[in-house]
Amino acid sequence: MRWTVLIAIVALGVAPRAAAARSTLCERTATPPPPLVAAARSHVHVVQIMGPAQFDFTLASLRLNGSASGARVTTTGPTEFQYVAAAALCDAPERIFIMVANRLPRGSSAPTPASIGLRIETRNAGPTSAIVQHTDILANGAPGQDCSAIPHTSAEPPFTNYAGPRPLLGSELNPLLGEAGKVADALDQACGVVWETNFERWVRQEPPNVRVHP
C-alpha cells in the first residue's frame, strides 16, 4: 500500500523533498527587488529568535502587516555554530518562517547563544504581528505548533475532499536567508509530516540515512 501511495503521489507531481528542493518556484518566477535605498520608504523589523540546544532546532513564524514586497532577512550579529534560514510562502509572502539549527560540533565546549538577532526589511509592510516560536522541537515535539499554513492534499487516492497533511516542498517557499528546503523540512518535522529522516539526522549531525542497493 505504501508503494502504491508513493507512486500515485509522484505521478501527480507531489514529489519527495530531494527532487523538489533543487528548483524553487519563487526563485524561477520572482523578479529581484530593487535595492532599498531610501530609509524613509522601507520598514525594518528586528526580532530575536531563541537559540536551540545542541542537536536541535527552533522554528519561528511571523506575519507582516502588508504585502511584504522586497523582503530581505539578515542576521544582526555573528551566528557562531547556528545555521539560520528564513523563507516566505510563495502564495502568502507576508507569512515568514525562520529556522535556527544548533550546529555546535560534537565534543565542543563552546557556549550556545541564548538568541539570534534577525533584521527583516521590507518596502511597504508595517509592524509584525506577535512572533510565535517553538524551541528544541526534536526534544519537545513542538507542542502547539500552528501548521495551518502548510498546503494539504489527500494522503490516499483519489486525492479529493481531504484535508490530510502532506510535506511542504521547498519550491513552495521563497528563500530569504539560507535554504528554503531546510525551512520546509523544519516545518514538516514540527507538524509531524515527515517523508524521511535525513533532516532530523542533519540536525543531530548524524550520517544521512542512505539506502545501499545490493
Secondary structure, 3 states (H helix, E strand, C coil): CHHHHHHHHHHCCCCCHHHHCCCCHHHHHCCCCCCCCCHHHCEEEEEEEECCCCCCEEEEEEEEECCCCCCEEEECCCCCCEEEEEEEECCEEEEEEEEEEECCCCCCCCCCCCEEEEEEEECCCEEECCCEEECCHHHHCCCCCCCCCCCECCCCCCCCCCCCECCCCHHHEEEEECCHHHHHHHHHHHHCCCCCCHHHHHHCCCCCCCCCCC
